Amino acid sequence: MNFSKVDIQKETTYKASRSGGKGGQNVNKVSSKVELLFSVNNSLLFTDEEKLLLNEKLQSRFNKDGLVQVICDEERSQYLNKEKAVERLMVILTKALHKPKNRKATKPSKAAKAARLNTKRMQGEKKESRKRPGDE
C-alpha cells in the first residue's frame, strides 16, 4: 500500500450540497455536505492486481458509474467534511487491500490428548459412582 492522503486527494472529485440536520440557518445557506467520488480503475496509485482486488472487495460500494462513493455531512464545515471523507476512503481502501495470513493447520499434542482423555475418564468415574448398586 503505497498511497498517501495527498495522492488520494489528487485523484478524487468532490460534490458539495446542502446538508440536513442541526445548524439552523447555516444549514439552509451553506453547502457543507461532501460527496467524495474515487475511480479505482482510472487510479495511478494501484497496480493491476490491486485494482482487481479492490474491484472485487468494494463491489457493494460502487455507484452506477463505477466510482467509490463516500458521503460525509457530520460537521458544519465543508473542509472538515472533506477531510473526514478522505480519511474514510483511506480506511476503506486499506481494509480492502489487506490480505489475511494463511491459517496453518495444527494438531493437539500427545500431552493435550492424554489430559483430555484423563479428564473424560475422571468425569465418567464420578458419574458411575453416583449410581445405586444394582441399577442398570
ZIKAJO-V110674 format. One record per helix or strand of 2 or more residues. SS is the DSSP state (a for helix, b for strand). FROM is the first residue (numbers start at 1). TO is the last residue. If there is no record, write none. Layout:
SS,FROM,TO  SS,FROM,TO
//
This chain:
a,5,11  b,12,17  a,25,29  b,33,38  a,48,57  a,59,61  b,68,72  a,78,97  a,110,130
//
